[in-house]
Amino acid sequence: MKRASGVGHLTPFLPGLERLLGDPEVSEIMINGPGNVWVERGGRLEPYEAPNLTAAWLHRAAIHIARPLGLDPAARPILDARLDDGSRVAICTPPAAPEVAITIRRFGGRAFSAEDLVRLGSLPEDILEAARNTLASRQNILVSGGTGSGKTTLLNALIELLPEGERIVAIEDTLELRIDRANCVRFEAGATPSETPVEIRDLVRHALRHRPDHIVVGEVRGGEAADLLQALNTGHGGSLTTIHANNARSALSRLASCAMQAGDALPWEVTCRGVVDGIALVLHVARRGGRRFVEDALEVGGYDAATGHWITGPPEAAPGLSRGEEATHQPKEVNP
């Protein structure tokens, strides 16, 4: 994917936001239209006065971001871009929106280790131990949560638990992970309209040709889940991925539902058994009151096809969670 210029290059086009664009404490800047700006700082949303930010300036900013990508907002009103500094920008322009809307998600200033997350109270130590044991036994972990809940932060920390001498193949829609490993190959989906589109599913299939010990998929959204489950069940243990879900149990059904979107999908019950065989541990992250933390951890025990129940319990290293719980989930259409 081609990149647009970094956050600093946007200041001439977003008058009044210079301080925000340079503030490392600001994680997200949301421009709803002329003069209508909100920021996320420390996990909390707050309005920001920007009376000089007119419709004309927003239009110029959209063009400035789109031009390096070979795109024109007038022809393509919905645009996702990655900036040089790793930050992400989402743009929606008329006629797809009444006014130009721009959301900037800044690239984090530092990567947190698993021990950092324990110290900050975001990751219980017993759950870290369960994750460490899961990966050491070459079983796989699914991280679930909502938008902005900290899935990528936790995924980064878990990657550090993988053995140093083993090969990682990482697949992302947009490169966001920070992987400090010499033997790591990274793939990125997406392309400009003039190029052949590259989908996450293409890259998951292609990854198997690069001799991975571990596969990391930044986020599962659709049919690529079917290929990922095949990979997880054919000798690529100790792998990791994330998925959007409301809780740890619904993450299992959503993974199965995503796999069902594949054109060559297996029957629902077979797919669910593939989820059970492929995923050993689910870690669910949440964001509340400005805090991001691991809210739940579930060990995957099985799937009861007769009742539609996922059989789950707390991991061995997390005895504080109640055991033997089940959740009922039926197949449903998912819009990733």
C-alpha positions in Angstrom: 0.0 0.0 0.0 1.3 3.4 -0.9 1.6 6.0 2.0 0.6 9.5 2.3 2.8 12.1 4.1 3.0 12.0 7.9 0.9 13.8 10.5 3.2 16.7 10.6 2.6 17.5 6.9 -1.1 18.0 7.6 -0.7 21.1 9.8 -0.7 23.6 6.9 -4.1 22.2 5.8 -5.7 21.9 9.2 -5.5 25.4 10.8 -6.0 25.4 14.5 -5.1 21.8 15.0 -1.3 22.3 15.0 -1.0 21.6 18.8 -3.2 18.5 18.6 -1.2 17.0 15.7 2.0 17.4 17.7 0.6 16.2 21.0 1.7 12.6 21.8 -1.0 12.3 24.4 -3.7 12.6 21.7 -4.5 9.2 20.2 -7.3 10.1 17.8 -8.5 13.3 16.1 -12.0 13.2 14.8 -13.2 16.0 12.4 -16.9 15.7 11.9 -17.0 18.8 9.6 -16.0 22.5 9.6 -15.1 23.6 13.1 -16.5 20.3 14.6 -13.5 18.5 16.2 -13.3 15.9 18.9 -10.1 14.3 20.3 -9.3 11.2 22.3 -6.8 11.8 25.1 -6.1 9.2 27.8 -9.0 7.2 26.5 -11.5 10.0 26.9 -13.3 12.0 24.3 -13.5 15.8 24.5 -14.5 18.6 22.0 -11.9 21.0 20.7 -12.4 24.5 19.4 -11.3 25.0 15.8 -13.2 28.0 14.4 -10.7 28.4 11.5 -11.2 24.9 10.2 -13.5 25.6 7.2 -15.0 23.3 4.6 -12.4 24.6 2.1 -9.5 23.7 4.3 -11.0 20.2 4.9 -11.3 19.7 1.2 -7.7 20.7 0.6 -6.6 18.4 3.4 -8.4 15.5 1.8 -6.8 16.2 -1.6 -3.3 16.5 0.1 -3.7 13.0 1.7 -5.2 11.4 -1.4 -2.7 12.7 -3.9 0.3 10.5 -2.9 -2.0 7.5 -3.3 -2.9 8.4 -6.8 -6.5 9.0 -5.7 -9.0 11.9 -6.2 -11.6 12.4 -3.4 -14.0 13.6 -6.0 -13.9 10.3 -7.8 -13.5 8.1 -4.6 -15.2 9.7 -1.7 -14.3 7.0 0.8 -10.5 6.7 1.5 -8.3 4.9 4.0 -4.7 5.9 4.1 -1.6 5.1 6.2 0.8 8.0 6.8 4.6 7.8 6.7 4.7 7.8 10.6 2.3 4.8 10.7 -0.8 6.8 11.7 -4.0 6.0 9.9 -6.5 8.4 8.3 -10.1 7.7 7.2 -11.7 10.3 4.9 -15.3 10.5 3.7 -16.2 13.4 1.4 -19.5 14.4 -0.4 -21.6 12.9 -1.8 -21.0 10.1 0.7 -21.1 12.6 3.6 -22.7 16.1 4.0 -19.3 17.5 4.9 -15.7 16.3 4.6 -15.1 14.0 7.6 -11.5 13.1 8.6 -10.5 10.8 11.4 -6.8 10.5 12.3 -5.6 7.7 14.5 -2.1 8.4 15.6 0.5 5.7 15.7 1.4 4.9 19.4 4.6 6.4 20.7 5.8 3.2 22.3 5.1 -0.5 22.3 4.1 -2.1 25.6 5.6 -5.4 26.6 3.4 -8.0 28.4 5.2 -7.1 31.7 4.4 -3.4 31.0 0.7 -4.3 30.7 0.8 -6.3 33.9 2.4 -3.4 35.7 -0.2 -1.0 34.3 -3.0 -3.2 35.5 -4.2 -3.9 31.9 -3.2 -7.6 31.9 -3.7 -9.8 35.0 -0.6 -11.8 35.7 -2.4 -15.1 35.8 -3.8 -14.5 32.4 -0.4 -13.6 31.1 0.9 -16.9 32.4 -2.0 -18.7 30.7 -1.1 -17.0 27.4 2.5 -17.9 27.8 1.7 -21.5 28.5 -0.7 -21.6 25.5 1.9 -20.4 23.1 4.7 -22.5 24.6 2.5 -25.6 24.0 2.1 -24.5 20.3 -1.5 -23.7 20.7 -3.2 -20.6 19.3 -4.7 -17.4 20.8 -7.6 -15.3 19.6 -7.8 -11.7 20.9 -11.2 -10.1 20.7 -12.6 -6.6 21.5 -14.3 -3.5 20.2 -12.8 -0.7 18.1 -10.1 1.1 20.1 -10.1 -1.4 23.0 -6.4 -2.3 22.7 -6.4 -5.5 20.6 -3.3 -4.4 18.7 -1.5 -3.4 21.9 -2.1 -6.8 23.4 -1.3 -8.6 20.2 2.1 -6.8 20.1 2.8 -7.9 23.7 1.9 -11.5 22.9 4.1 -11.7 19.9 7.1 -11.0 22.2 6.3 -14.3 24.0 7.0 -16.4 20.8 10.4 -18.1 20.7 13.2 -15.9 19.4 14.6 -18.4 17.0 11.4 -19.2 15.1 10.0 -17.6 12.0 7.0 -15.3 12.0 4.8 -14.4 9.1 2.6 -11.4 9.9 -0.4 -10.3 7.7 -2.2 -7.0 8.2 -4.6 -4.8 6.4 -2.4 -1.9 7.3 1.0 -2.3 8.9 0.5 -1.4 12.6 2.2 -4.1 14.6 5.7 -3.5 16.0 7.6 -6.8 15.5 11.3 -6.6 16.5 12.4 -9.9 15.1 15.0 -10.5 12.4 13.3 -13.6 11.1 9.9 -12.1 10.3 8.3 -11.4 7.0 5.4 -9.0 6.8 2.6 -8.7 4.3 0.1 -5.9 3.8 -3.2 -6.0 2.0 -4.7 -3.3 -0.1 -3.8 -1.6 -3.4 -4.6 1.4 -5.5 -7.3 1.1 -8.2 -4.6 0.7 -10.9 -3.1 -2.3 -9.3 -4.3 -5.9 -8.8 -6.2 -5.9 -5.4 -4.5 -8.0 -2.7 -6.9 -9.3 -0.1 -6.1 -10.6 3.4 -7.3 -14.0 2.2 -4.8 -14.1 -0.6 -2.0 -13.3 1.9 -3.1 -15.9 4.4 -2.9 -18.6 1.6 0.4 -17.2 0.4 1.9 -17.1 3.9 2.1 -20.9 3.9 4.6 -20.9 1.1 7.0 -18.8 3.3 7.6 -21.6 5.9 6.1 -19.9 8.9 6.5 -21.3 12.4 3.9 -18.8 13.6 1.3 -16.9 11.7 0.0 -13.5 13.0 -3.1 -12.0 11.3 -3.7 -8.4 12.5 -7.5 -8.8 12.2 -9.9 -11.3 10.8 -12.9 -9.8 9.1 -14.2 -12.2 6.5 -13.6 -15.4 4.5 -9.9 -15.4 5.3 -10.9 -17.0 8.6 -11.5 -20.2 6.7 -8.0 -20.3 5.4 -6.5 -19.2 8.7 -8.3 -22.1 10.5 -6.9 -24.5 7.9 -3.4 -23.2 8.7 -3.9 -23.3 12.4 -4.9 -26.9 12.2 -2.1 -28.0 9.9 1.1 -27.5 12.0 1.3 -23.8 12.6 0.8 -23.7 16.3 1.6 -20.8 18.5 -0.2 -18.4 16.2 -2.2 -15.2 16.9 -5.0 -13.1 15.5 -7.7 -10.6 16.5 -11.4 -10.2 15.8 -14.1 -7.6 16.6 -16.6 -9.0 19.1 -18.6 -8.0 22.1 -17.2 -10.7 24.5 -14.9 -13.7 24.5 -17.6 -16.2 23.8 -19.2 -14.4 20.9 -15.7 -14.1 19.4 -15.8 -17.8 18.7 -19.1 -17.6 16.8 -17.9 -14.5 14.9 -14.8 -16.4 13.8 -16.9 -19.3 12.6 -19.3 -16.9 10.9 -16.4 -15.1 9.1 -15.2 -18.5 7.9 -18.6 -19.2 6.5 -18.3 -16.2 4.2 -15.7 -18.0 2.2 -17.1 -19.2 -1.1 -15.9 -22.8 -0.4 -17.0 -22.8 3.2 -17.5 -26.0 5.1 -20.8 -26.7 6.9 -21.4 -24.8 10.1 -20.8 -27.7 12.5 -17.6 -28.6 10.7 -16.4 -25.0 10.8 -17.2 -24.8 14.6 -15.1 -27.9 15.2 -12.3 -26.3 13.2 -12.6 -23.3 15.6 -12.3 -25.6 18.6 -9.3 -27.4 17.1 -7.6 -24.1 16.0 -8.2 -21.8 19.0 -7.1 -22.8 22.5 -7.5 -19.5 24.3 -9.6 -16.3 23.8 -8.6 -13.0 25.5 -11.2 -10.3 25.4 -10.1 -6.7 25.8 -12.4 -3.8 26.8 -12.2 0.0 27.2 -14.1 1.6 30.1 -13.6 5.0 31.7 -10.4 5.6 29.7 -8.9 2.3 30.7 -8.1 -0.6 28.3 -7.7 -4.0 30.0 -8.2 -7.7 29.5 -11.7 -8.3 30.7 -12.0 -12.0 30.2 -10.0 -15.1 29.3 -11.6 -18.4 28.1 -10.2 -21.8 27.4 -11.9 -23.4 24.4 -13.0 -26.9 25.3 -15.4 -28.0 22.6 -18.6 -27.4 20.6 -21.9 -29.2 21.3 -23.6 -29.4 17.9 -26.8 -30.7 19.4 -27.4 -27.6 21.5 -25.2 -25.0 19.6 -23.1 -24.5 22.8 -19.5 -23.5 22.9 -17.9 -25.3 25.8 -15.5 -23.0 27.6 -13.9 -22.5 30.9 -11.2 -20.3 32.5 -7.6 -21.2 31.7 -5.6 -23.2 34.2 -3.5 -20.1 35.2 -6.6 -18.0 35.8 -8.5 -19.8 38.6 -10.4 -16.6 39.6 -12.7 -17.1 36.7 -15.7 -19.4 37.0 -15.4 -22.8 35.3 -17.6 -24.8 33.1 -19.6 -22.0 31.5 -21.3 -22.5 28.1 -22.6 -20.0 25.6 -25.3 -20.6 23.0 -24.4 -19.2 19.5 -26.2 -19.9 16.3 -24.9 -19.2 12.8 -25.8 -15.7 11.5 -24.8 -13.3 8.8 -21.8 -11.1 9.7 -20.9 -7.8 8.1 -17.2 -7.3 8.8 
